[in-house]
Amino acid sequence: MNTASGFSDPLVSDTPLPFDELCTRINDRIVTFLDATDVSDRVKNVQEQTRTSLRVIGEALEKYSLPELSLSYNGGKDCLVLLILYLCAMHRRGLTQTPNPSSSIETAVQCVYIQDAHPFPEVEEFVAHSSKIYWLALLEYAKPMKAAFADYLKDTPSVKAILVGTRRTDPHGQHLKFFDPTDSGWPAFVRIHPVIDWHYVDIWTFIRFLNIPYCSLYDRGYTSLGGTTDTHPNPKLVRQPSTQQVPHTGNGTGASKPKFRPAYELVDDYEERLGRDR
């Protein structure tokens, strides 16, 4: 679990905070972020995107009760930002009473995790750890997305809408709105897209300014997380060879594995998925 600079102390510790205290801390950090004035144009843009996203989530909390809402969570950067915004919005509406571990799923943050067929151990570890820290009532499904959502809705029949971290530049994201019913032939629920208009750099600006812990793969050049068979470090982030002698590997070639810069150094939205085979 990695963090970046921004605030002097980590957002969360290895020991879970009471849910209401966690959400209060998150809200305080977002307030500090939104109140910052001596900032770059990039940060100003993310401040506006944050306000918009909080309004969208606020609208969702007006339309639906907590048992009717869920969040699609896979440990990636986009759904991580969405989760932080959701917890902030819950705090602002007084919906953060600390859940009783022995109570029903409805008292925690309902989430669905659709696991890749070949998951990274680092992703699995981050999902498990962040589920504990953020009080996620997470149900996991290792099957194709359509079947996974069908099973999830069968297992949690109260759910009517699911918050999703899709952005405009993601596959099939171009024409989405903040609230969209699922397409014909899919399990019926409303998809909510609070971060649909965020750019790649916006996501990382938010994560790093608020010092949000994230999956360690992002520090190794991965920019879009799928599975071990179709995801690689982004070639745009490969470090240029140094002028020092390349260490010998013992295979007769003198070559060594390339090293990569962290994901937050990428800028172009359309280069984000260059490390993905699909």
Secondary structure as UniProt FT lines:
FT   HELIX           19..35
FT   HELIX           41..63
FT   HELIX           66..68
FT   STRAND          69..72
FT   HELIX           77..92
FT   TURN            93..94
FT   TURN            101..102
FT   HELIX           105..107
FT   STRAND          109..114
FT   HELIX           121..133
FT   TURN            134..135
FT   STRAND          136..141
FT   HELIX           145..155
FT   TURN            157..158
FT   STRAND          161..163
FT   TURN            168..169
FT   TURN            171..172
FT   TURN            174..175
FT   STRAND          179..181
FT   TURN            184..185
FT   STRAND          190..192
FT   TURN            194..197
FT   HELIX           200..209
FT   TURN            210..211
FT   HELIX           216..220
FT   TURN            228..230
FT   HELIX           235..237
FT   HELIX           263..265
FT   HELIX           269..271
FT   TURN            272..275
//
